[in-house]
Amino acid sequence: MKKYQKPQAYAAETKDQRFAGTFEVLVPVPDRIKPHKLAGQFPTKQAAEGWIHSDEGQDAIAQLFENAKR
């Protein structure tokens, strides 16, 4: 494992009871305690993980890290 590898986005079940049974994309950001939520809710974990690996997801994650550097 690389020592300074940037944290990876992951899909997790939504904790908000209004959206029970859905999944969201969370991205750990250095120097922040809670991970950022991206892209709203997905019906399945596979859909959320698919978004992470899509072009749209990769661009959103890259933009988040770029803004975090500032």
Backbone as JSON, one array per atom type, in Angstrom:
{
  "sequence": "MKKYQKPQAYAAETKDQRFAGTFEVLVPVPDRIKPHKLAGQFPTKQAAEGWIHSDEGQDAIAQLFENAKR",
  "N": [[0.84, -1.18, 0.0], [0.5, 2.21, -0.8], [2.08, 4.82, 0.91], [1.31, 7.55, 0.91], [-1.05, 7.64, -0.49], [-4.04, 8.99, -1.9], [-7.17, 9.2, -0.15], [-9.8, 6.85, -0.8], [-12.96, 7.04, -2.46], [-16.12, 5.8, -1.3], [-19.05, 3.68, -1.14], [-21.85, 3.86, 0.99], [-24.49, 2.87, 3.22], [-27.21, 5.08, 3.49], [-27.52, 7.21, 6.26], [-29.54, 8.9, 6.99], [-32.84, 8.82, 7.95], [-34.98, 9.56, 6.35], [-34.28, 8.77, 3.85], [-34.1, 6.03, 3.95], [-32.78, 2.81, 3.2], [-31.38, 3.5, 0.95], [-28.3, 4.36, -0.77], [-25.25, 6.25, -0.44], [-22.51, 8.24, -1.73], [-19.44, 8.6, -0.23], [-16.6, 10.58, 0.5], [-13.51, 10.54, 1.89], [-11.65, 13.28, 3.09], [-8.51, 14.77, 3.45], [-7.56, 16.39, 6.53], [-10.13, 16.83, 7.4], [-12.77, 15.91, 9.47], [-15.29, 14.54, 9.09], [-16.4, 12.65, 6.25], [-16.96, 13.92, 2.89], [-20.15, 14.13, 1.32], [-21.28, 13.01, -1.79], [-23.21, 13.38, -4.78], [-25.85, 12.64, -3.97], [-28.57, 10.27, -3.37], [-28.58, 6.73, -4.05], [-30.23, 3.86, -5.41], [-29.13, 1.31, -5.0], [-26.17, -0.31, -3.67], [-24.42, -1.09, -5.64], [-25.1, 0.66, -7.72], [-24.24, 3.1, -6.65], [-21.48, 2.58, -6.39], [-20.91, 2.22, -9.07], [-21.3, 4.82, -10.02], [-19.16, 6.1, -8.76], [-17.01, 5.14, -10.24], [-17.58, 6.09, -12.73], [-17.19, 8.5, -15.44], [-18.3, 10.97, -14.72], [-18.4, 10.73, -11.91], [-15.65, 10.41, -11.28], [-14.69, 12.89, -12.13], [-16.07, 14.61, -10.35], [-15.03, 13.81, -7.87], [-12.3, 14.38, -8.23], [-12.5, 17.16, -8.5], [-13.41, 17.82, -5.94], [-11.15, 17.16, -4.34], [-9.37, 18.99, -5.43], [-10.51, 21.43, -4.65], [-10.25, 21.11, -1.91], [-7.56, 21.45, -1.47], [-7.18, 24.13, -1.45]],
  "CA": [[0.0, 0.0, 0.0], [1.27, 3.45, -0.87], [1.99, 5.57, 2.16], [0.64, 8.84, 0.73], [-2.14, 7.49, -1.45], [-5.2, 9.76, -1.47], [-8.26, 8.33, 0.3], [-10.71, 6.4, -1.85], [-14.4, 7.2, -2.26], [-16.8, 4.53, -1.06], [-20.5, 3.73, -1.01], [-22.32, 3.43, 2.31], [-25.92, 3.04, 3.39], [-27.58, 6.41, 3.97], [-27.91, 7.22, 7.67], [-30.74, 9.73, 7.11], [-34.02, 7.96, 7.92], [-35.86, 9.96, 5.25], [-33.82, 8.07, 2.65], [-33.77, 4.67, 4.39], [-32.67, 1.82, 2.15], [-30.61, 4.0, -0.19], [-26.85, 4.45, -0.56], [-24.63, 7.51, -0.84], [-21.07, 8.19, -1.97], [-18.68, 9.37, 0.75], [-15.2, 10.76, 0.12], [-12.68, 11.09, 2.97], [-10.79, 14.37, 2.65], [-7.51, 15.07, 4.48], [-7.82, 17.54, 7.4], [-11.57, 16.96, 7.66], [-13.18, 14.78, 10.3], [-16.35, 13.79, 8.42], [-16.24, 12.61, 4.79], [-17.91, 14.67, 2.07], [-21.18, 13.35, 0.6], [-21.4, 13.42, -3.19], [-24.16, 12.8, -5.74], [-27.18, 12.26, -3.48], [-28.88, 8.88, -3.03], [-28.65, 5.7, -5.09], [-31.1, 2.77, -4.95], [-28.35, 0.14, -4.6], [-24.74, -0.07, -3.46], [-23.78, -1.25, -6.95], [-25.32, 1.9, -8.48], [-23.35, 4.11, -6.07], [-20.11, 2.25, -6.79], [-20.82, 2.49, -10.51], [-21.13, 6.26, -10.19], [-17.8, 6.43, -8.33], [-16.07, 4.78, -11.31], [-17.97, 6.72, -13.99], [-16.47, 9.74, -15.74], [-18.9, 12.03, -13.89], [-17.94, 10.52, -10.54], [-14.22, 10.69, -11.19], [-14.52, 14.34, -12.24], [-16.57, 15.22, -9.11], [-14.07, 13.49, -6.81], [-11.1, 15.17, -8.52], [-12.83, 18.56, -8.18], [-13.47, 17.92, -4.48], [-9.78, 17.2, -3.83], [-8.77, 20.24, -5.88], [-11.03, 22.48, -3.78], [-9.75, 20.87, -0.56], [-6.18, 21.93, -1.41], [-7.18, 25.6, -1.31]],
  "C": [[0.88, 1.25, 0.0], [1.02, 4.28, 0.38], [1.17, 6.86, 2.02], [-0.45, 8.78, -0.33], [-3.36, 8.29, -0.98], [-6.34, 8.82, -1.11], [-9.23, 8.03, -0.84], [-12.16, 6.66, -1.48], [-15.01, 5.82, -2.03], [-18.3, 4.75, -0.94], [-20.9, 3.19, 0.35], [-23.83, 3.65, 2.38], [-26.19, 4.42, 4.0], [-28.05, 6.33, 5.41], [-29.2, 8.02, 7.9], [-31.98, 8.86, 6.94], [-35.0, 8.33, 6.81], [-35.52, 9.22, 3.97], [-33.43, 6.63, 2.98], [-33.77, 3.7, 3.22], [-31.91, 2.28, 0.92], [-29.13, 4.08, 0.21], [-26.35, 5.79, -1.04], [-23.14, 7.31, -1.02], [-20.4, 9.13, -0.97], [-17.22, 9.42, 0.34], [-14.43, 11.33, 1.31], [-11.73, 12.14, 2.41], [-9.79, 14.65, 3.78], [-7.88, 16.35, 5.24], [-9.29, 17.83, 7.62], [-12.01, 15.72, 8.42], [-14.22, 13.92, 9.59], [-16.1, 13.77, 6.9], [-17.3, 13.45, 4.09], [-18.9, 13.7, 1.44], [-21.25, 13.91, -0.82], [-22.57, 12.72, -3.85], [-25.49, 12.31, -5.19], [-27.34, 10.78, -3.2], [-28.93, 7.99, -4.26], [-29.49, 4.54, -4.55], [-30.34, 1.54, -4.46], [-26.89, 0.52, -4.4], [-24.0, -0.17, -4.8], [-23.94, 0.01, -7.81], [-24.39, 3.0, -7.98], [-21.9, 3.85, -6.47], [-19.9, 2.47, -8.27], [-20.6, 3.97, -10.78], [-19.71, 6.68, -9.82], [-16.82, 6.21, -9.49], [-16.44, 5.38, -12.66], [-17.14, 7.98, -14.22], [-16.98, 10.89, -14.88], [-18.41, 11.93, -12.44], [-16.48, 10.85, -10.36], [-13.95, 12.19, -11.26], [-14.95, 15.04, -10.94], [-15.58, 15.0, -7.96], [-12.78, 14.29, -7.0], [-11.33, 16.64, -8.16], [-12.87, 18.79, -6.67], [-12.07, 18.0, -3.89], [-9.07, 18.49, -4.24], [-9.22, 21.39, -4.99], [-10.5, 22.34, -2.35], [-8.32, 21.38, -0.38], [-6.11, 23.42, -1.11], [-7.39, 26.03, 0.1]]
}
